[in-house]
Amino acid sequence: MSDNSFGHLFRVTTWGESHGPAIGCVIDGCPPRIALSEADIQPWLDQRRPGQSKFTTQRQEPDSVEILSGVFEGRTTGTPISLLIRNVDQRSRDYGDIAERYRPGHADVAYDLKYGIRDYRGGGRSSARETAMRVAAGAVARQVLGAGIRIRAALVQVGTHRIDRGRWNWDSVGDNPFFCPDPETVPVWEAYLGAVRKAGSSVGAVVEIVAEGVPPGLGAPIYGKLDSDLAMALMSINAVKGVEIGDGFAAAALTGEENADPMRMEDGRLVFAANHAGGVLGGISTGQALVARFAVKPTSSILTPVASVTRGGENVEVSTRGRHDPCVGIRAVPVGAAMMACVLADHLLRHRGQTGHDPRLA
């Protein structure tokens, strides 16, 4: 299996399976002399860690990260950074009854059709367990970007229930189990997801990511566009079925006048009166906030029997038991932010390599 790496100069390769002994990643291209320790990575992993509320899978994984290489005396050396997380709470027996059955909505049948073999224990390589290493890599990317670039993410829709953007409060995101920026929507989601979980069903969600302090000039025309790389990175997250930048699909309903981002000079600086473009024009960052959203489908593991087939070609019904998220979009919030960080770190290094200067110092 190839294609387990992403990025150009800041390049991340992940490895491991859901029920294997460990998962890990190798980060190649991280500049030297950047402060880095497990303490810089663990808080981000704790945001994604399962079992923290009744609205996520109850798999109890501490997700304790170990740095195996690439760091000496608290600073990166410029050599590959290897990170490891050991799996400690696998229950492979939960998946014994689907060893020969394809779970509808999962990658089971696609993996088997391509490779002729699949790891049925929690989906193996296709499991969302892999995203823990993306979060770890994102923590390293944040160290590369520095404190001047701030990346935050929030859940803005669960099922049919959207937040009220007029009540958006970033300070509320860390105060509830949903990463919700609208305090008044939290009890609505609690009641809604409580009923969904009790029924053994699931719902989808929408995550929004905002990066502030992004310098202008990141990205390149045509095939190296910042927004196209970001869309690819977000689309690679498990269960993601749609990505938009700025106004995204809503721009299709706007006129040219409504969609324009007017510009003017103030005190010798270029400023924008709007940000419909989401901080990217022609694939290159403008210096405005970089805004992206992605849609996550409902968790495919549900108790309701769904028609399927076996590896031998028999018609069956599959009801997936085990420990699953009623809304996998919740834990996708820190994953999306991590992917944004990795893409920005990669483009920052690419920009510096091509132009010879650091845009953060402009």
C-alpha positions as CSV (number, residue, x, y, z in Angstrom):
1,M,0.0,0.0,0.0
2,S,1.5,3.3,-1.1
3,D,0.3,6.9,-0.6
4,N,0.6,7.1,3.1
5,S,2.5,10.4,3.0
6,F,1.5,14.0,2.4
7,G,3.3,17.3,2.1
8,H,6.4,18.4,0.1
9,L,9.0,20.0,2.3
10,F,7.2,19.3,5.5
11,R,6.3,15.7,4.8
12,V,4.3,13.4,7.0
13,T,4.1,9.6,6.7
14,T,1.7,7.7,9.0
15,W,1.7,4.0,9.7
16,G,-0.2,1.4,11.8
17,E,-3.6,-0.1,12.2
18,S,-6.5,0.3,14.6
19,H,-5.9,-2.9,16.5
20,G,-2.2,-3.3,15.9
21,P,0.4,-2.8,18.8
22,A,0.9,0.8,17.9
23,I,0.4,3.6,15.4
24,G,3.0,6.2,14.4
25,C,4.3,8.8,12.0
26,V,7.5,10.1,10.6
27,I,7.9,13.8,9.9
28,D,10.6,14.6,7.4
29,G,11.7,18.2,6.6
30,C,11.2,19.8,9.9
31,P,13.8,22.6,10.3
32,P,16.4,22.2,13.0
33,R,16.6,24.1,16.4
34,I,12.9,24.3,16.9
35,A,11.8,23.6,20.5
36,L,9.9,20.3,20.7
37,S,9.0,17.8,23.4
38,E,6.1,15.4,24.2
39,A,4.6,18.2,26.3
40,D,4.1,20.3,23.1
41,I,2.2,17.5,21.4
42,Q,0.2,15.8,24.1
43,P,-2.4,18.6,24.7
44,W,-3.5,18.4,21.1
45,L,-3.8,14.7,21.3
46,D,-5.9,15.0,24.4
47,Q,-8.4,17.0,22.5
48,R,-9.0,14.2,20.1
49,R,-8.6,11.3,22.6
50,P,-11.6,8.9,22.6
51,G,-13.8,8.1,25.7
52,Q,-14.0,11.7,27.1
53,S,-17.8,12.0,26.9
54,K,-20.8,9.8,26.2
55,F,-21.0,11.4,22.7
56,T,-17.8,9.7,21.5
57,T,-16.5,6.1,21.3
58,Q,-15.8,4.7,24.7
59,R,-12.5,3.1,23.6
60,Q,-10.1,4.1,26.4
61,E,-6.8,5.1,24.8
62,P,-4.5,7.4,26.7
63,D,-2.8,8.3,23.3
64,S,0.5,9.0,25.1
65,V,3.0,10.1,22.5
66,E,6.7,9.1,22.4
67,I,9.3,10.9,20.4
68,L,11.7,8.3,19.1
69,S,14.0,10.4,16.9
70,G,14.8,13.8,15.5
71,V,15.0,15.7,18.8
72,F,18.0,16.3,21.0
73,E,18.1,18.3,24.2
74,G,14.6,19.6,23.6
75,R,15.2,20.9,20.0
76,T,14.7,19.4,16.6
77,T,17.9,18.3,14.8
78,G,16.6,18.6,11.2
79,T,16.5,14.8,10.9
80,P,13.3,12.7,10.6
81,I,11.1,13.0,13.7
82,S,9.5,9.6,14.6
83,L,6.5,9.6,16.9
84,L,4.8,6.6,18.4
85,I,1.5,6.0,20.2
86,R,0.8,2.5,21.6
87,N,-2.6,1.0,21.3
88,V,-3.7,-0.3,24.7
89,D,-7.5,-0.9,24.5
90,Q,-8.2,-3.0,21.5
91,R,-11.2,-5.4,21.5
92,S,-10.7,-7.3,18.3
93,R,-13.4,-9.8,19.4
94,D,-16.0,-7.1,18.8
95,Y,-15.4,-7.5,15.1
96,G,-15.3,-11.3,14.8
97,D,-18.9,-11.5,13.4
98,I,-18.0,-9.2,10.5
99,A,-14.8,-11.0,9.5
100,E,-16.5,-12.3,6.4
101,R,-19.1,-9.6,6.0
102,Y,-18.7,-6.2,4.5
103,R,-20.0,-3.3,6.7
104,P,-22.1,-0.9,4.5
105,G,-20.6,2.5,4.4
106,H,-17.2,1.4,5.5
107,A,-14.1,0.8,3.4
108,D,-14.3,-3.0,3.9
109,V,-15.4,-3.9,0.4
110,A,-13.2,-1.2,-1.4
111,Y,-10.1,-2.5,0.4
112,D,-10.9,-6.1,-0.4
113,L,-11.6,-5.4,-4.0
114,K,-8.3,-3.5,-4.4
115,Y,-5.9,-5.6,-2.2
116,G,-7.6,-8.9,-1.9
117,I,-7.2,-8.8,1.8
118,R,-8.5,-6.6,4.6
119,D,-8.0,-6.1,8.4
120,Y,-11.5,-6.4,9.7
121,R,-10.5,-5.5,13.3
122,G,-11.9,-2.0,13.5
123,G,-11.1,-1.4,9.8
124,G,-7.4,-1.7,10.2
125,R,-5.6,1.0,8.2
126,S,-8.9,2.6,7.2
127,S,-9.9,3.3,10.8
128,A,-10.1,6.8,12.2
129,R,-7.6,5.7,14.7
130,E,-4.9,6.7,12.2
131,T,-5.9,10.4,12.6
132,A,-4.3,10.5,16.0
133,M,-0.9,10.7,14.2
134,R,-2.2,13.5,12.1
135,V,-2.9,15.4,15.2
136,A,0.6,14.7,16.5
137,A,2.1,15.9,13.3
138,G,0.0,19.0,13.4
139,A,1.4,19.8,16.8
140,V,4.9,19.7,15.3
141,A,3.7,21.9,12.5
142,R,2.4,24.4,14.9
143,Q,5.9,24.7,16.4
144,V,7.2,25.4,12.9
145,L,4.6,28.0,12.3
146,G,5.2,29.8,15.6
147,A,2.8,31.7,17.9
148,G,2.0,34.4,15.3
149,I,-0.2,32.0,13.3
150,R,-3.2,30.9,15.3
151,I,-5.3,27.9,14.1
152,R,-8.7,27.2,15.7
153,A,-11.6,24.9,14.8
154,A,-15.2,24.4,15.9
155,L,-18.2,22.2,15.2
156,V,-20.8,24.3,13.5
157,Q,-23.5,21.8,12.6
158,V,-24.6,18.4,14.0
159,G,-27.2,16.6,11.9
160,T,-29.8,19.2,11.0
161,H,-28.9,21.5,13.9
162,R,-26.7,24.5,13.1
163,I,-25.2,27.1,15.4
164,D,-26.3,30.7,15.5
165,R,-23.2,32.5,14.1
166,G,-24.4,35.7,15.8
167,R,-23.5,34.0,19.1
168,W,-20.1,32.8,18.0
169,N,-17.7,32.8,21.0
170,W,-14.3,31.1,20.6
171,D,-13.9,31.0,24.4
172,S,-16.8,28.5,24.5
173,V,-15.2,25.9,22.3
174,G,-13.2,24.4,25.1
175,D,-16.0,24.4,27.6
176,N,-18.2,21.7,26.1
177,P,-17.8,18.2,24.7
178,F,-18.7,19.3,21.1
179,F,-16.1,22.1,20.4
180,C,-19.2,24.3,19.9
181,P,-18.7,28.1,19.7
182,D,-22.4,28.8,20.5
183,P,-23.2,28.1,24.2
184,E,-27.0,28.1,23.6
185,T,-26.7,25.3,21.0
186,V,-24.9,22.9,23.4
187,P,-28.0,21.7,25.2
188,V,-29.8,21.2,21.9
189,W,-26.9,19.0,20.6
190,E,-26.8,17.1,24.0
191,A,-30.5,16.1,23.7
192,Y,-30.3,15.4,20.0
193,L,-27.2,13.2,20.2
194,G,-28.4,11.5,23.4
195,A,-31.4,10.2,21.5
196,V,-29.3,9.2,18.5
197,R,-26.8,7.3,20.7
198,K,-29.6,5.5,22.5
199,A,-31.1,4.4,19.2
200,G,-27.8,3.0,18.1
201,S,-27.7,5.4,15.2
202,S,-25.4,8.2,14.0
203,V,-25.5,11.6,12.4
204,G,-23.1,13.8,10.3
205,A,-21.5,17.2,11.1
206,V,-19.7,20.2,9.7
207,V,-16.4,21.5,11.1
208,E,-15.0,25.0,10.5
209,I,-11.3,25.9,10.7
210,V,-9.9,29.4,10.9
211,A,-6.2,30.3,10.7
212,E,-5.4,33.8,11.6
213,G,-2.0,35.5,11.1
214,V,-1.3,33.7,7.9
215,P,1.1,35.9,5.9
216,P,0.3,36.8,2.3
217,G,2.1,34.9,-0.4
218,L,1.7,31.3,0.7
219,G,0.8,29.0,-2.2
220,A,1.6,28.9,-5.9
221,P,-0.4,29.3,-9.1
222,I,-2.1,26.4,-10.9
223,Y,-0.9,23.1,-9.3
224,G,0.5,24.3,-6.0
225,K,-2.5,26.3,-4.8
226,L,-2.8,26.7,-1.1
227,D,-6.5,26.1,-1.1
228,S,-6.2,23.0,-3.3
229,D,-3.6,21.5,-1.0
230,L,-5.8,22.3,2.0
231,A,-8.9,20.8,0.3
232,M,-6.9,17.6,-0.4
233,A,-5.6,17.4,3.1
234,L,-9.1,17.8,4.6
235,M,-10.7,15.5,2.1
236,S,-8.2,12.8,3.2
237,I,-9.7,12.7,6.7
238,N,-11.8,9.6,7.3
239,A,-15.6,10.1,6.6
240,V,-15.1,13.6,5.1
241,K,-17.4,14.0,2.0
242,G,-17.1,17.7,1.2
243,V,-14.8,20.6,1.6
244,E,-15.3,24.3,1.0
245,I,-13.0,27.4,1.3
246,G,-14.5,30.8,2.3
247,D,-18.1,31.0,1.2
248,G,-17.7,27.8,-0.7
249,F,-20.9,26.5,-2.2
250,A,-22.8,29.5,-0.9
251,A,-20.9,31.6,-3.4
252,A,-22.9,30.0,-6.2
253,A,-25.9,31.9,-5.1
254,L,-24.2,35.3,-4.9
255,T,-23.8,38.0,-7.5
256,G,-20.4,39.3,-8.5
257,E,-21.0,42.4,-6.4
258,E,-21.9,40.4,-3.4
259,N,-19.0,38.0,-3.7
260,A,-16.3,40.7,-4.2
261,D,-13.9,41.4,-1.4
262,P,-13.4,45.2,-1.7
263,M,-9.9,46.5,-1.0
264,R,-8.6,49.9,0.2
265,M,-5.5,51.4,1.7
266,E,-5.5,52.4,5.4
267,D,-2.4,54.0,6.9
268,G,-0.3,52.5,4.1
269,R,-1.7,49.0,4.5
270,L,-3.9,47.0,2.2
271,V,-7.1,46.0,4.0
272,F,-10.2,44.0,2.8
273,A,-13.8,44.9,3.6
274,A,-14.9,41.3,3.4
275,N,-13.5,37.8,3.1
276,H,-15.8,35.7,0.9
277,A,-12.6,34.2,-0.7
278,G,-11.6,32.7,2.7
279,G,-8.1,34.2,2.6
280,V,-7.0,32.8,-0.7
281,L,-7.0,34.3,-4.2
282,G,-5.5,32.5,-7.2
283,G,-4.3,29.8,-4.9
284,I,-2.1,32.3,-2.9
285,S,-2.9,33.6,0.7
286,T,-3.9,37.3,0.9
287,G,-3.1,37.8,4.6
288,Q,-6.7,37.5,5.6
289,A,-8.0,34.7,7.9
290,L,-7.9,31.4,6.1
291,V,-11.3,29.8,6.4
292,A,-12.3,26.2,5.5
293,R,-15.2,23.9,6.3
294,F,-15.7,20.2,5.8
295,A,-18.7,17.9,6.0
296,V,-18.4,14.6,7.9
297,K,-20.8,11.8,7.0
298,P,-22.7,9.8,9.7
299,T,-20.7,7.1,11.4
300,S,-21.3,3.9,9.3
301,S,-21.3,1.6,12.3
302,I,-24.9,1.5,13.5
303,L,-27.1,-1.1,15.2
304,T,-29.8,-1.0,12.5
305,P,-29.4,-4.0,10.2
306,V,-28.4,-3.0,6.7
307,A,-28.3,-5.2,3.6
308,S,-24.8,-6.3,2.6
309,V,-22.9,-9.2,1.2
310,T,-20.2,-11.6,2.4
311,R,-16.8,-12.2,0.8
312,G,-18.3,-15.4,-0.6
313,G,-21.1,-13.5,-2.4
314,E,-24.0,-14.3,0.0
315,N,-26.7,-11.7,0.7
316,V,-26.8,-10.9,4.4
317,E,-27.7,-8.1,6.8
318,V,-25.1,-6.4,8.9
319,S,-25.5,-4.8,12.3
320,T,-22.3,-3.3,13.6
321,R,-21.7,-3.6,17.3
322,G,-18.8,-2.3,19.4
323,R,-17.7,1.1,20.6
324,H,-18.5,3.8,18.0
325,D,-19.1,7.5,17.8
326,P,-22.7,8.6,17.3
327,C,-21.1,11.6,15.6
328,V,-17.6,11.2,14.4
329,G,-17.5,14.8,13.5
330,I,-16.8,15.8,17.1
331,R,-13.4,14.2,17.2
332,A,-12.7,15.4,13.7
333,V,-12.4,19.0,14.9
334,P,-8.8,18.7,16.2
335,V,-7.9,16.5,13.2
336,G,-9.0,19.3,10.8
337,A,-7.0,21.9,12.7
338,A,-4.0,19.6,12.5
339,M,-4.2,19.2,8.8
340,M,-4.5,22.9,8.4
341,A,-1.3,23.3,10.4
342,C,0.6,20.7,8.4
343,V,-0.4,22.3,5.1
344,L,0.5,25.8,6.3
345,A,3.9,24.6,7.6
346,D,4.6,22.9,4.3
347,H,3.7,26.0,2.3
348,L,5.7,28.3,4.6
349,L,8.8,26.2,4.0
350,R,8.1,26.0,0.2
351,H,7.7,29.8,0.1
352,R,10.9,30.4,1.9
353,G,12.7,27.9,-0.3
354,Q,11.5,29.6,-3.5
355,T,11.7,33.3,-2.5
356,G,14.6,33.2,0.0
357,H,12.7,35.0,2.7
358,D,10.4,34.2,5.6
359,P,7.0,35.9,4.9
360,R,6.4,36.1,8.7
361,L,9.2,38.7,8.9
362,A,7.8,40.9,6.1
